[in-house]
Amino acid sequence: MSIDPAPDSTQDEPEPGVDRVEAEAAMAEVATPEAFEAPTSSPAPAGRARRSPPAPRPATPRKAAPRAGLPARATPPPETDQVPLDLARRIVELAEDKKAADIVLLEIAPLTTVADYLVICSGGSERQLDAIADGITEGLKADGFRILAREGAPDSHWILLDAGAVVVHVFAPPERDFYTLERLWADAKTVLRVQ
């Protein structure tokens, strides 16, 4: 491809010793996209080196995709955070006092920001589910703690209590087997199990 520039008095003059045809060819070569292609077998014009394409960027290793669900912690939980553990152990004691079955205390702090500990327990009847949830709520209130939220009802066979750093799930056995929260939180450390 040849570009014939219009004559202009302000146009740069070619360097001495370089033919005007060679200078125009060199200027046309710089202005075309072919200038950025890989060199071909034909030699470049005298006095001009052909540009090579930029080197490809090295591929950066991809991080593993985060686990779907709740956000993970950006920083590890404090090592000496004893208050949530004491609260979780107190909840286990209160559930045990109401004859809850198969109580599990899981440490979920390294995995999520939702809570530090998870207590899962079972009750044999709707009346017992209500008694376990009420016993935990009243016992914590007597100790100066309060339940932030309560979801579910005995007839739904699943009651959830939010105590801030500790979340409590009170299940009827069939619903506990169906939802298998222990398997969902399989990466969590089991701190305590009471059967």
C-alpha positions in Angstrom: 0.0 0.0 0.0 1.4 3.3 -1.0 0.4 6.7 0.5 1.2 9.8 -1.6 1.3 12.7 0.8 0.1 16.0 -0.6 3.0 18.4 -1.1 3.3 20.7 1.8 5.9 23.3 2.5 6.0 22.3 6.2 6.6 18.6 5.6 9.9 17.3 6.9 12.6 16.8 4.4 14.2 13.4 4.2 17.6 12.9 5.8 20.6 13.6 3.6 21.7 10.5 1.8 18.3 8.8 2.0 16.3 8.6 -1.2 12.9 10.3 -1.1 11.1 7.1 -2.3 12.7 5.2 0.6 11.7 7.9 3.1 8.1 7.9 1.9 8.0 4.1 2.0 9.3 4.1 5.6 6.7 6.7 6.7 3.9 4.7 5.0 5.1 1.5 6.8 4.9 3.2 10.2 1.3 4.4 9.5 -0.1 1.0 8.5 -1.3 -1.9 10.7 1.2 -4.2 8.9 4.0 -2.4 10.8 2.9 -4.3 13.9 2.8 -7.7 12.4 5.5 -10.3 12.7 8.4 -9.8 10.3 8.0 -11.6 7.0 10.7 -13.1 4.8 11.0 -9.8 2.9 13.7 -7.5 4.3 12.8 -4.2 5.9 13.6 -1.0 3.9 17.1 0.3 4.3 17.6 2.3 7.5 14.4 1.2 9.1 13.8 -1.8 11.4 10.4 -3.4 11.3 8.6 -3.4 14.6 7.6 -6.6 16.3 4.4 -7.1 18.1 4.5 -6.6 21.9 5.3 -9.8 23.9 2.3 -11.5 25.3 1.7 -11.1 29.0 2.4 -14.1 31.1 -0.7 -15.8 32.4 -1.3 -15.1 36.1 -2.4 -18.2 38.1 -6.0 -18.0 39.0 -7.1 -18.3 42.6 -9.5 -21.0 43.5 -13.1 -19.8 43.3 -14.5 -19.1 46.8 -17.0 -21.5 48.1 -20.5 -20.6 47.3 -22.7 -19.3 50.1 -21.7 -17.1 52.9 -18.6 -14.8 52.7 -15.4 -16.1 54.2 -13.4 -14.1 56.7 -10.6 -11.9 55.4 -8.7 -12.1 58.6 -8.5 -15.0 61.1 -10.6 -14.8 64.3 -8.8 -13.5 67.4 -6.9 -16.2 69.2 -8.0 -15.1 72.7 -11.7 -14.6 71.9 -13.0 -16.5 74.9 -16.4 -14.8 75.4 -18.1 -16.4 72.4 -16.7 -19.8 73.4 -18.0 -19.3 76.9 -21.4 -18.3 75.5 -21.5 -21.4 73.3 -20.6 -23.7 76.2 -23.3 -22.1 78.3 -25.9 -22.7 75.5 -24.8 -26.3 75.3 -25.3 -26.6 79.1 -28.8 -25.0 78.9 -29.8 -27.3 76.0 -28.5 -30.3 78.0 -30.6 -29.2 81.0 -33.7 -29.5 78.8 -32.7 -33.0 77.7 -31.7 -32.1 74.1 -30.2 -35.0 72.2 -27.1 -35.2 70.1 -25.7 -31.7 70.8 -22.9 -30.6 68.6 -20.8 -27.4 69.0 -18.9 -26.4 65.9 -16.3 -23.6 65.5 -17.2 -21.8 62.2 -15.2 -18.6 62.9 -12.5 -19.4 60.3 -15.0 -20.1 57.6 -17.5 -17.3 57.8 -18.3 -13.9 59.4 -21.9 -14.8 60.3 -21.0 -16.3 63.7 -18.1 -17.8 65.6 -19.9 -20.9 66.8 -22.8 -23.1 65.8 -24.8 -25.3 68.2 -27.0 -28.0 66.7 -29.3 -30.1 68.9 -32.4 -32.3 68.6 -35.7 -32.6 70.5 -38.0 -35.6 70.5 -41.3 -33.7 70.2 -42.7 -30.3 69.4 -43.2 -29.5 73.1 -39.5 -30.4 73.8 -38.3 -28.2 70.9 -40.2 -25.3 72.4 -38.8 -26.1 75.9 -35.2 -26.3 74.7 -35.5 -22.9 72.8 -37.2 -21.3 75.8 -34.7 -22.7 78.3 -31.8 -21.3 76.3 -33.5 -17.9 75.9 -34.3 -17.6 79.6 -31.0 -19.0 80.8 -29.0 -16.5 78.7 -31.3 -13.7 79.9 -30.5 -14.6 83.5 -26.8 -14.6 82.6 -27.1 -11.1 81.1 -27.1 -12.1 77.4 -30.0 -11.8 75.1 -31.2 -13.6 72.0 -31.1 -11.3 69.0 -33.7 -13.2 66.9 -35.8 -16.3 67.1 -37.1 -18.0 63.9 -39.3 -20.9 63.4 -41.8 -22.6 65.6 -42.2 -26.0 67.3 -44.7 -27.1 64.6 -42.2 -26.4 61.9 -39.7 -28.8 63.6 -36.8 -26.3 63.4 -36.2 -23.4 65.7 -33.2 -21.0 65.1 -31.8 -18.8 67.8 -29.4 -16.0 67.0 -27.2 -15.1 70.0 -24.8 -12.9 68.1 -21.5 -14.8 68.1 -23.4 -18.1 68.5 -26.2 -19.5 66.3 -28.4 -22.3 67.7 -30.4 -24.8 65.6 -33.0 -26.9 67.5 -34.3 -29.7 65.2 -36.7 -32.5 65.3 -34.7 -35.7 64.3 -36.2 -36.1 60.8 -35.6 -32.5 59.8 -32.0 -32.7 61.2 -31.4 -35.8 59.1 -32.9 -34.1 56.0 -30.9 -30.8 56.3 -27.6 -32.3 57.6 -26.0 -29.1 58.8 -23.1 -31.0 60.1 -22.2 -32.2 56.6 -22.7 -28.6 55.3 -20.2 -27.4 57.8 -17.9 -30.4 57.5 -14.8 -28.1 57.3 -15.7 -26.7 60.8 -13.9 -27.9 63.9 -16.0 -29.9 66.3 -15.4 -28.4 69.7 -17.9 -30.6 71.6 -20.4 -33.4 71.1 -22.9 -34.5 73.7 -25.0 -37.6 72.9 
